[in-house]
Amino acid sequence: MTYLVWIAEHYILVAALAAAVAIVLKFEHSLPKKIKSFLFIADICLIVSSLSLGALKDHLDTVWQEEIVQRVAKAEKATQPRKLTDAQRNFLSAIIKGIPKCSIRIAYTSSDQEASSFGADFRKFFIDAGYKVELFTPNVFYGCPPGLTFSVHDPHNTPLIAPVLQKSFVQAKIDANWRQNLTVPLDELWIDIGQKPIINTAEQDAAANP
């Protein structure tokens, strides 16, 4: 295996030397014809093999470099704080415009700076959109569940804004969980913003390539 790796890394040199040997054999008359033919064929095979190994190495290098770039991008995304971007804000504003409003309760883990900042983004967004927003402080020991969670009393009888937000969040590429919570009033929507979930890139890759 070590020799194959060396040949792949120096395939141009190996191919050039093999080509030189092939030329010498072509004009060599002192060797028996059978041996000369055998060496010539073996030399040609070495040229083809070295070039093939070199091409394979270049291809694998390109694939590995692309994979490394993708993994670095995923790692950077996983460490970046969540933020409601201007593009997402404008998209959501256009979607919910004209839909009957409801009361919204927003809770976020105040001890987590990233969650607090993300929660403040949503609070400002809904206030600017004309919603009545109540800021709720969760239990200091339990906080909010990880991630972004929307809660309604009855999934089959929600405020009109809830299914619209659920669909538009998917389109805006905002990760959110939806759940039933019987303590939520029928005409309200509760939003809990907890610690950013830890993304396992290995699990993501396995899910993307079953």
Secondary structure, 3 states (H helix, E strand, C coil): CHHHHHHHHCHHHHHHHHHHHHHHHHCCCCCCHHHHHHHHHHHHHHHHHHHHHHHHHHHHHHHHHHHHHHHHHHHHHHHCCCCCCHHHHHHHHHHHCCCCCCEEEEEECCCCHHHHHHHHHHHHHHHHCCCCEEEECCCCCCCCCCCEEEEECCCCCCCCHHHHHHHHHHHCCCCCEEEECCCCCCCEEEEEECCCCCCCHHHHHHHHCC
